Amino acid sequence: MKATEFDKHFDNGESVLPFADMSRAERPNLKSRRVNVDFPAWMVDALDKEAAHLGVTRQSLVKVWIANCLARDAHTTDHA
């Protein structure tokens, strides 16, 4: 299929998934990289308490909090 035909299907609001090879599809920037961070014991205890309160793991909580901070900072620097 030519790109123009593919674009026509997309522009008409039709699904283009039947025309795409999803076996090699990747989402960019989602590869994980392991990092080690040392926190004081009181901070780990506070993280664990908050994670338990929310019903998530400590790792999930830290990831979400850092992602929120980075998104907020990116938003504020875009307008500065």
Biopython code that builds the backbone (N, CA, C, O; Angstrom):
import numpy as np
from Bio.PDB.StructureBuilder import StructureBuilder

atoms = [
    (1, "MET", "N", (0.844, -1.170, 0.000)),
    (1, "MET", "CA", (0.000, 0.000, 0.000)),
    (1, "MET", "C", (0.893, 1.238, 0.000)),
    (1, "MET", "O", (1.895, 1.297, 0.713)),
    (2, "LYS", "N", (0.522, 2.205, -0.794)),
    (2, "LYS", "CA", (1.262, 3.459, -0.851)),
    (2, "LYS", "C", (0.885, 4.338, 0.336)),
    (2, "LYS", "O", (-0.204, 4.217, 0.898)),
    (3, "ALA", "N", (1.800, 5.217, 0.701)),
    (3, "ALA", "CA", (1.587, 6.110, 1.839)),
    (3, "ALA", "C", (0.364, 6.990, 1.646)),
    (3, "ALA", "O", (-0.344, 7.281, 2.610)),
    (4, "THR", "N", (0.108, 7.413, 0.428)),
    (4, "THR", "CA", (-1.051, 8.285, 0.179)),
    (4, "THR", "C", (-2.355, 7.545, 0.456)),
    (4, "THR", "O", (-3.304, 8.133, 0.976)),
    (5, "GLU", "N", (-2.405, 6.264, 0.113)),
    (5, "GLU", "CA", (-3.604, 5.464, 0.382)),
    (5, "GLU", "C", (-3.765, 5.240, 1.883)),
    (5, "GLU", "O", (-4.872, 5.311, 2.416)),
    (6, "PHE", "N", (-2.654, 4.970, 2.554)),
    (6, "PHE", "CA", (-2.660, 4.804, 4.012)),
    (6, "PHE", "C", (-3.176, 6.095, 4.670)),
    (6, "PHE", "O", (-4.038, 6.055, 5.548)),
    (7, "ASP", "N", (-2.637, 7.225, 4.231)),
    (7, "ASP", "CA", (-3.059, 8.524, 4.768)),
    (7, "ASP", "C", (-4.541, 8.782, 4.520)),
    (7, "ASP", "O", (-5.226, 9.358, 5.366)),
    (8, "LYS", "N", (-5.030, 8.359, 3.368)),
    (8, "LYS", "CA", (-6.443, 8.557, 3.052)),
    (8, "LYS", "C", (-7.327, 7.803, 4.033)),
    (8, "LYS", "O", (-8.323, 8.343, 4.516)),
    (9, "HIS", "N", (-6.969, 6.562, 4.328)),
    (9, "HIS", "CA", (-7.726, 5.780, 5.310)),
    (9, "HIS", "C", (-7.714, 6.489, 6.668)),
    (9, "HIS", "O", (-8.748, 6.618, 7.323)),
    (10, "PHE", "N", (-6.527, 6.945, 7.077)),
    (10, "PHE", "CA", (-6.394, 7.625, 8.362)),
    (10, "PHE", "C", (-7.218, 8.910, 8.384)),
    (10, "PHE", "O", (-7.949, 9.162, 9.342)),
    (11, "ASP", "N", (-7.105, 9.717, 7.342)),
    (11, "ASP", "CA", (-7.837, 10.992, 7.269)),
    (11, "ASP", "C", (-9.342, 10.800, 7.268)),
    (11, "ASP", "O", (-10.084, 11.675, 7.716)),
    (12, "ASN", "N", (-9.795, 9.659, 6.766)),
    (12, "ASN", "CA", (-11.230, 9.366, 6.751)),
    (12, "ASN", "C", (-11.708, 8.781, 8.078)),
    (12, "ASN", "O", (-12.879, 8.428, 8.220)),
    (13, "GLY", "N", (-10.812, 8.681, 9.037)),
    (13, "GLY", "CA", (-11.185, 8.160, 10.354)),
    (13, "GLY", "C", (-11.274, 6.650, 10.408)),
    (13, "GLY", "O", (-11.799, 6.087, 11.368)),
    (14, "GLU", "N", (-10.767, 6.001, 9.392)),
    (14, "GLU", "CA", (-10.800, 4.545, 9.349)),
    (14, "GLU", "C", (-9.602, 3.983, 10.118)),
    (14, "GLU", "O", (-8.592, 4.664, 10.288)),
    (15, "SER", "N", (-9.720, 2.767, 10.569)),
    (15, "SER", "CA", (-8.610, 2.115, 11.257)),
    (15, "SER", "C", (-7.523, 1.775, 10.245)),
    (15, "SER", "O", (-7.798, 1.224, 9.179)),
    (16, "VAL", "N", (-6.289, 2.111, 10.594)),
    (16, "VAL", "CA", (-5.164, 1.775, 9.731)),
    (16, "VAL", "C", (-4.387, 0.579, 10.273)),
    (16, "VAL", "O", (-3.400, 0.154, 9.673)),
    (17, "LEU", "N", (-4.829, 0.037, 11.409)),
    (17, "LEU", "CA", (-4.130, -1.103, 12.006)),
    (17, "LEU", "C", (-4.044, -2.319, 11.098)),
    (17, "LEU", "O", (-3.016, -2.996, 11.103)),
    (18, "PRO", "N", (-5.082, -2.630, 10.314)),
    (18, "PRO", "CA", (-4.947, -3.790, 9.436)),
    (18, "PRO", "C", (-3.828, -3.629, 8.397)),
    (18, "PRO", "O", (-3.371, -4.616, 7.822)),
    (19, "PHE", "N", (-3.393, -2.401, 8.158)),
    (19, "PHE", "CA", (-2.372, -2.145, 7.152)),
    (19, "PHE", "C", (-0.975, -1.968, 7.762)),
    (19, "PHE", "O", (0.001, -1.778, 7.036)),
    (20, "ALA", "N", (-0.884, -2.032, 9.084)),
    (20, "ALA", "CA", (0.388, -1.807, 9.758)),
    (20, "ALA", "C", (0.950, -3.127, 10.294)),
    (20, "ALA", "O", (0.205, -4.000, 10.740)),
    (21, "ASP", "N", (2.259, -3.252, 10.241)),
    (21, "ASP", "CA", (2.943, -4.416, 10.799)),
    (21, "ASP", "C", (3.279, -4.100, 12.253)),
    (21, "ASP", "O", (4.280, -3.442, 12.537)),
    (22, "MET", "N", (2.436, -4.574, 13.175)),
    (22, "MET", "CA", (2.608, -4.263, 14.592)),
    (22, "MET", "C", (3.605, -5.198, 15.278)),
    (22, "MET", "O", (3.912, -5.013, 16.455)),
    (23, "SER", "N", (4.112, -6.200, 14.555)),
    (23, "SER", "CA", (5.037, -7.155, 15.172)),
    (23, "SER", "C", (6.364, -6.505, 15.549)),
    (23, "SER", "O", (7.074, -7.012, 16.416)),
    (24, "ARG", "N", (6.702, -5.400, 14.913)),
    (24, "ARG", "CA", (7.957, -4.717, 15.225)),
    (24, "ARG", "C", (7.722, -3.319, 15.795)),
    (24, "ARG", "O", (8.644, -2.506, 15.855)),
    (25, "ALA", "N", (6.511, -3.049, 16.206)),
    (25, "ALA", "CA", (6.199, -1.726, 16.744)),
    (25, "ALA", "C", (6.864, -1.529, 18.105)),
    (25, "ALA", "O", (6.928, -2.452, 18.918)),
    (26, "GLU", "N", (7.350, -0.328, 18.337)),
    (26, "GLU", "CA", (7.972, 0.025, 19.608)),
    (26, "GLU", "C", (7.461, 1.385, 20.048)),
    (26, "GLU", "O", (7.120, 2.239, 19.230)),
    (27, "ARG", "N", (7.417, 1.562, 21.361)),
    (27, "ARG", "CA", (7.087, 2.873, 21.911)),
    (27, "ARG", "C", (8.398, 3.546, 22.285)),
    (27, "ARG", "O", (9.166, 3.000, 23.078)),
    (28, "PRO", "N", (8.667, 4.715, 21.731)),
    (28, "PRO", "CA", (9.963, 5.354, 21.973)),
    (28, "PRO", "C", (10.135, 5.799, 23.423)),
    (28, "PRO", "O", (9.164, 6.119, 24.110)),
    (29, "ASN", "N", (11.366, 5.812, 23.866)),
    (29, "ASN", "CA", (11.764, 6.305, 25.190)),
    (29, "ASN", "C", (11.160, 5.545, 26.357)),
    (29, "ASN", "O", (11.036, 6.104, 27.447)),
    (30, "LEU", "N", (10.782, 4.293, 26.166)),
    (30, "LEU", "CA", (10.211, 3.527, 27.263)),
    (30, "LEU", "C", (11.116, 2.394, 27.734)),
    (30, "LEU", "O", (10.733, 1.616, 28.608)),
    (31, "LYS", "N", (12.303, 2.296, 27.166)),
    (31, "LYS", "CA", (13.235, 1.281, 27.632)),
    (31, "LYS", "C", (13.654, 1.622, 29.046)),
    (31, "LYS", "O", (13.971, 2.772, 29.352)),
    (32, "SER", "N", (13.654, 0.633, 29.892)),
    (32, "SER", "CA", (14.036, 0.864, 31.288)),
    (32, "SER", "C", (15.545, 0.819, 31.445)),
    (32, "SER", "O", (16.247, 0.072, 30.763)),
    (33, "ARG", "N", (16.018, 1.646, 32.371)),
    (33, "ARG", "CA", (17.417, 1.618, 32.776)),
    (33, "ARG", "C", (17.434, 1.602, 34.292)),
    (33, "ARG", "O", (16.755, 2.397, 34.941)),
    (34, "ARG", "N", (18.203, 0.705, 34.841)),
    (34, "ARG", "CA", (18.279, 0.577, 36.297)),
    (34, "ARG", "C", (19.192, 1.661, 36.851)),
    (34, "ARG", "O", (20.282, 1.906, 36.334)),
    (35, "VAL", "N", (18.721, 2.302, 37.913)),
    (35, "VAL", "CA", (19.530, 3.278, 38.646)),
    (35, "VAL", "C", (19.445, 2.952, 40.129)),
    (35, "VAL", "O", (18.451, 2.393, 40.594)),
    (36, "ASN", "N", (20.464, 3.295, 40.850)),
    (36, "ASN", "CA", (20.485, 3.083, 42.295)),
    (36, "ASN", "C", (20.496, 4.438, 42.981)),
    (36, "ASN", "O", (21.281, 5.316, 42.625)),
    (37, "VAL", "N", (19.632, 4.602, 43.952)),
    (37, "VAL", "CA", (19.547, 5.839, 44.713)),
    (37, "VAL", "C", (19.534, 5.469, 46.187)),
    (37, "VAL", "O", (18.763, 4.611, 46.617)),
    (38, "ASP", "N", (20.383, 6.116, 46.945)),
    (38, "ASP", "CA", (20.406, 5.880, 48.381)),
    (38, "ASP", "C", (19.566, 6.939, 49.081)),
    (38, "ASP", "O", (19.765, 8.136, 48.879)),
    (39, "PHE", "N", (18.619, 6.485, 49.913)),
    (39, "PHE", "CA", (17.771, 7.369, 50.698)),
    (39, "PHE", "C", (18.035, 7.121, 52.173)),
    (39, "PHE", "O", (18.368, 5.998, 52.554)),
    (40, "PRO", "N", (17.897, 8.130, 53.005)),
    (40, "PRO", "CA", (17.986, 7.892, 54.446)),
    (40, "PRO", "C", (16.819, 7.012, 54.898)),
    (40, "PRO", "O", (15.766, 6.992, 54.262)),
    (41, "ALA", "N", (17.015, 6.291, 55.996)),
    (41, "ALA", "CA", (16.011, 5.342, 56.482)),
    (41, "ALA", "C", (14.661, 6.011, 56.711)),
    (41, "ALA", "O", (13.627, 5.425, 56.388)),
    (42, "TRP", "N", (14.646, 7.221, 57.258)),
    (42, "TRP", "CA", (13.372, 7.892, 57.534)),
    (42, "TRP", "C", (12.595, 8.136, 56.242)),
    (42, "TRP", "O", (11.365, 8.082, 56.231)),
    (43, "MET", "N", (13.329, 8.407, 55.140)),
    (43, "MET", "CA", (12.671, 8.671, 53.864)),
    (43, "MET", "C", (12.076, 7.383, 53.291)),
    (43, "MET", "O", (10.971, 7.394, 52.748)),
    (44, "VAL", "N", (12.809, 6.274, 53.414)),
    (44, "VAL", "CA", (12.304, 4.980, 52.944)),
    (44, "VAL", "C", (11.045, 4.615, 53.732)),
    (44, "VAL", "O", (10.068, 4.130, 53.162)),
    (45, "ASP", "N", (11.076, 4.848, 55.039)),
    (45, "ASP", "CA", (9.902, 4.558, 55.873)),
    (45, "ASP", "C", (8.702, 5.392, 55.432)),
    (45, "ASP", "O", (7.584, 4.884, 55.349)),
    (46, "ALA", "N", (8.937, 6.662, 55.154)),
    (46, "ALA", "CA", (7.850, 7.543, 54.706)),
    (46, "ALA", "C", (7.323, 7.118, 53.335)),
    (46, "ALA", "O", (6.116, 7.144, 53.095)),
    (47, "LEU", "N", (8.229, 6.728, 52.437)),
    (47, "LEU", "CA", (7.809, 6.239, 51.122)),
    (47, "LEU", "C", (6.976, 4.973, 51.252)),
    (47, "LEU", "O", (5.945, 4.833, 50.595)),
    (48, "ASP", "N", (7.419, 4.057, 52.093)),
    (48, "ASP", "CA", (6.688, 2.809, 52.293)),
    (48, "ASP", "C", (5.308, 3.058, 52.879)),
    (48, "ASP", "O", (4.338, 2.408, 52.491)),
    (49, "LYS", "N", (5.221, 3.994, 53.808)),
    (49, "LYS", "CA", (3.929, 4.318, 54.417)),
    (49, "LYS", "C", (2.971, 4.894, 53.377)),
    (49, "LYS", "O", (1.803, 4.511, 53.323)),
    (50, "GLU", "N", (3.466, 5.810, 52.556)),
    (50, "GLU", "CA", (2.623, 6.415, 51.512)),
    (50, "GLU", "C", (2.249, 5.381, 50.451)),
    (50, "GLU", "O", (1.108, 5.352, 49.990)),
    (51, "ALA", "N", (3.192, 4.544, 50.067)),
    (51, "ALA", "CA", (2.914, 3.501, 49.071)),
    (51, "ALA", "C", (1.849, 2.539, 49.582)),
    (51, "ALA", "O", (0.945, 2.156, 48.839)),
    (52, "ALA", "N", (1.957, 2.151, 50.850)),
    (52, "ALA", "CA", (0.949, 1.255, 51.434)),
    (52, "ALA", "C", (-0.414, 1.924, 51.478)),
    (52, "ALA", "O", (-1.437, 1.293, 51.208)),
    (53, "HIS", "N", (-0.421, 3.201, 51.818)),
    (53, "HIS", "CA", (-1.686, 3.951, 51.857)),
    (53, "HIS", "C", (-2.365, 3.970, 50.489)),
    (53, "HIS", "O", (-3.587, 3.859, 50.389)),
    (54, "LEU", "N", (-1.563, 4.110, 49.447)),
    (54, "LEU", "CA", (-2.108, 4.166, 48.081)),
    (54, "LEU", "C", (-2.286, 2.783, 47.453)),
    (54, "LEU", "O", (-2.925, 2.652, 46.409)),
    (55, "GLY", "N", (-1.720, 1.749, 48.090)),
    (55, "GLY", "CA", (-1.840, 0.398, 47.553)),
    (55, "GLY", "C", (-0.955, 0.147, 46.353)),
    (55, "GLY", "O", (-1.321, -0.610, 45.453)),
    (56, "VAL", "N", (0.219, 0.783, 46.334)),
    (56, "VAL", "CA", (1.167, 0.599, 45.238)),
    (56, "VAL", "C", (2.522, 0.238, 45.832)),
    (56, "VAL", "O", (2.711, 0.301, 47.047)),
    (57, "THR", "N", (3.449, -0.134, 44.984)),
    (57, "THR", "CA", (4.800, -0.435, 45.466)),
    (57, "THR", "C", (5.587, 0.854, 45.649)),
    (57, "THR", "O", (5.246, 1.896, 45.089)),
    (58, "ARG", "N", (6.642, 0.760, 46.443)),
    (58, "ARG", "CA", (7.527, 1.920, 46.632)),
    (58, "ARG", "C", (8.085, 2.377, 45.287)),
    (58, "ARG", "O", (8.132, 3.575, 45.004)),
    (59, "GLN", "N", (8.503, 1.429, 44.466)),
    (59, "GLN", "CA", (9.074, 1.774, 43.161)),
    (59, "GLN", "C", (8.064, 2.528, 42.298)),
    (59, "GLN", "O", (8.415, 3.519, 41.657)),
    (60, "SER", "N", (6.820, 2.069, 42.276)),
    (60, "SER", "CA", (5.790, 2.747, 41.488)),
    (60, "SER", "C", (5.567, 4.163, 41.989)),
    (60, "SER", "O", (5.436, 5.098, 41.199)),
    (61, "LEU", "N", (5.525, 4.316, 43.301)),
    (61, "LEU", "CA", (5.321, 5.636, 43.883)),
    (61, "LEU", "C", (6.449, 6.588, 43.489)),
    (61, "LEU", "O", (6.197, 7.721, 43.080)),
    (62, "VAL", "N", (7.686, 6.125, 43.613)),
    (62, "VAL", "CA", (8.833, 6.969, 43.276)),
    (62, "VAL", "C", (8.806, 7.340, 41.791)),
    (62, "VAL", "O", (9.066, 8.489, 41.434)),
    (63, "LYS", "N", (8.494, 6.376, 40.932)),
    (63, "LYS", "CA", (8.434, 6.646, 39.492)),
    (63, "LYS", "C", (7.390, 7.713, 39.166)),
    (63, "LYS", "O", (7.654, 8.638, 38.398)),
    (64, "VAL", "N", (6.207, 7.576, 39.757)),
    (64, "VAL", "CA", (5.129, 8.533, 39.478)),
    (64, "VAL", "C", (5.496, 9.916, 39.997)),
    (64, "VAL", "O", (5.300, 10.911, 39.300)),
    (65, "TRP", "N", (6.027, 9.987, 41.217)),
    (65, "TRP", "CA", (6.400, 11.290, 41.778)),
    (65, "TRP", "C", (7.486, 11.969, 40.947)),
    (65, "TRP", "O", (7.409, 13.168, 40.682)),
    (66, "ILE", "N", (8.488, 11.210, 40.540)),
    (66, "ILE", "CA", (9.555, 11.805, 39.727)),
    (66, "ILE", "C", (9.021, 12.225, 38.366)),
    (66, "ILE", "O", (9.359, 13.302, 37.876)),
    (67, "ALA", "N", (8.195, 11.393, 37.752)),
    (67, "ALA", "CA", (7.609, 11.749, 36.448)),
    (67, "ALA", "C", (6.777, 13.025, 36.558)),
    (67, "ALA", "O", (6.834, 13.884, 35.677)),
    (68, "ASN", "N", (6.001, 13.149, 37.643)),
    (68, "ASN", "CA", (5.194, 14.356, 37.842)),
    (68, "ASN", "C", (6.073, 15.586, 38.011)),
    (68, "ASN", "O", (5.778, 16.641, 37.448)),
    (69, "CYS", "N", (7.145, 15.462, 38.778)),
    (69, "CYS", "CA", (8.065, 16.590, 38.969)),
    (69, "CYS", "C", (8.727, 16.986, 37.656)),
    (69, "CYS", "O", (8.836, 18.172, 37.345)),
    (70, "LEU", "N", (9.165, 16.002, 36.889)),
    (70, "LEU", "CA", (9.811, 16.299, 35.611)),
    (70, "LEU", "C", (8.835, 16.950, 34.634)),
    (70, "LEU", "O", (9.201, 17.883, 33.918)),
    (71, "ALA", "N", (7.600, 16.463, 34.604)),
    (71, "ALA", "CA", (6.587, 17.043, 33.711)),
    (71, "ALA", "C", (6.277, 18.474, 34.135)),
    (71, "ALA", "O", (6.154, 19.364, 33.293)),
    (72, "ARG", "N", (6.150, 18.692, 35.440)),
    (72, "ARG", "CA", (5.870, 20.035, 35.945)),
    (72, "ARG", "C", (7.018, 20.983, 35.604)),
    (72, "ARG", "O", (6.791, 22.107, 35.156)),
    (73, "ASP", "N", (8.242, 20.527, 35.816)),
    (73, "ASP", "CA", (9.399, 21.367, 35.519)),
    (73, "ASP", "C", (9.528, 21.644, 34.030)),
    (73, "ASP", "O", (9.895, 22.750, 33.634)),
    (74, "ALA", "N", (9.230, 20.646, 33.200)),
    (74, "ALA", "CA", (9.285, 20.844, 31.754)),
    (74, "ALA", "C", (8.245, 21.867, 31.325)),
    (74, "ALA", "O", (8.487, 22.682, 30.434)),
    (75, "HIS", "N", (7.086, 21.813, 31.968)),
    (75, "HIS", "CA", (6.004, 22.753, 31.640)),
    (75, "HIS", "C", (6.390, 24.175, 32.028)),
    (75, "HIS", "O", (6.133, 25.108, 31.267)),
    (76, "THR", "N", (6.999, 24.360, 33.191)),
    (76, "THR", "CA", (7.346, 25.702, 33.643)),
    (76, "THR", "C", (8.510, 26.270, 32.857)),
    (76, "THR", "O", (8.572, 27.482, 32.648)),
    (77, "THR", "N", (9.441, 25.425, 32.412)),
    (77, "THR", "CA", (10.570, 25.938, 31.637)),
    (77, "THR", "C", (10.179, 26.250, 30.194)),
    (77, "THR", "O", (10.846, 27.043, 29.529)),
    (78, "ASP", "N", (9.100, 25.628, 29.705)),
    (78, "ASP", "CA", (8.629, 25.937, 28.352)),
    (78, "ASP", "C", (8.127, 27.362, 28.250)),
    (78, "ASP", "O", (8.216, 27.981, 27.190)),
    (79, "HIS", "N", (7.601, 27.888, 29.345)),
    (79, "HIS", "CA", (6.996, 29.207, 29.316)),
    (79, "HIS", "C", (7.898, 30.290, 29.904)),
    (79, "HIS", "O", (7.500, 31.451, 29.993)),
    (80, "ALA", "N", (9.088, 29.919, 30.298)),
    (80, "ALA", "CA", (9.993, 30.899, 30.918)),
    (80, "ALA", "C", (10.731, 31.705, 29.893)),
    (80, "ALA", "O", (11.531, 32.571, 30.247)),
]
sb = StructureBuilder()
sb.init_structure("model")
sb.init_model(0)
sb.init_chain("A")
sb.init_seg("    ")
for serial, (resi, resn, name, xyz) in enumerate(atoms, 1):
    if name == "N":
        sb.init_residue(resn, " ", resi, " ")
    sb.init_atom(name, np.array(xyz, "f"), 0.0, 1.0, " ", f" {name:<3s}", serial, name[0])
structure = sb.get_structure()
